Amino acid sequence: AFLAFAVAEPGRYPYYLLKMVGSDETTVGKFFGHIRYNFFIVFYPLGAFCDLTAGYFSAPHFVESG
């Protein structure tokens, strides 16, 4: 989950910066816009899977400890 977050999040902030300075319609701005709006297609399910896997493997510990 951390790896999915670490890869997906840095693509968002350059887009926000470019949008604030009005450069979101340049080639670089469009590239980061594409990253910002399409990386979630891969990394959202990957992060959800990792979270569910962590919950699955930690459940026996919680059942055992009460």
C-alpha positions as a printed Julia matrix, in Angstrom:
66×3 Matrix{Float64}:
  0.0     0.0     0.0
  2.86    2.35    0.83
  4.55    1.66   -2.5
  1.33    2.32   -4.43
  0.88    5.59   -2.53
  4.54    6.57   -2.98
  4.37    6.08   -6.74
  0.95    7.61   -7.38
  1.03   10.74   -5.21
  4.09   12.57   -6.64
  2.35   12.8   -10.01
 -0.45   14.87   -8.55
  1.46   17.78   -7.08
  3.33   18.97  -10.2
 -0.05   19.11  -11.94
 -1.5    21.25   -9.15
  1.52   23.56   -9.32
  1.28   23.89  -13.1
 -2.45   24.57  -12.81
 -1.85   27.33  -10.23
  0.64   29.12  -12.47
 -1.59   28.71  -15.54
  0.62   26.23  -17.41
 -1.78   23.31  -17.38
 -2.45   23.64  -21.14
  1.22   23.25  -22.1
  2.69   19.91  -23.16
  4.18   19.35  -19.71
  0.92   20.36  -18.05
 -1.07   17.97  -20.21
  1.41   15.17  -19.42
  1.03   15.69  -15.68
 -2.72   16.04  -16.1
 -2.77   12.67  -17.84
 -0.74   11.15  -15.0
 -2.94   12.79  -12.36
 -6.2    11.51  -13.82
 -5.11    8.07  -15.05
 -2.65    6.67  -12.49
 -5.53    5.91  -10.13
 -6.81    3.28  -12.57
 -3.83    1.1   -11.64
 -2.89    2.3    -8.18
 -6.31    2.56   -6.54
 -7.09   -1.16   -6.87
 -3.49   -2.02   -5.98
 -3.67    0.05   -2.8
 -7.06   -1.42   -1.89
 -5.71   -4.94   -2.42
 -2.71   -4.2    -0.2
 -4.94   -2.78    2.55
 -7.23   -5.81    2.42
 -4.25   -8.17    2.47
 -2.82   -6.42    5.53
 -6.2    -6.74    7.26
 -6.42  -10.41    6.35
 -2.98  -11.22    7.75
 -3.52   -9.17   10.92
 -6.95  -10.65   11.74
 -5.58  -13.79   13.49
 -3.55  -11.58   15.83
 -6.66   -9.61   16.84
 -8.73  -12.76   17.32
 -5.96  -14.31   19.42
 -5.44  -11.24   21.61
 -9.14  -10.69   22.14
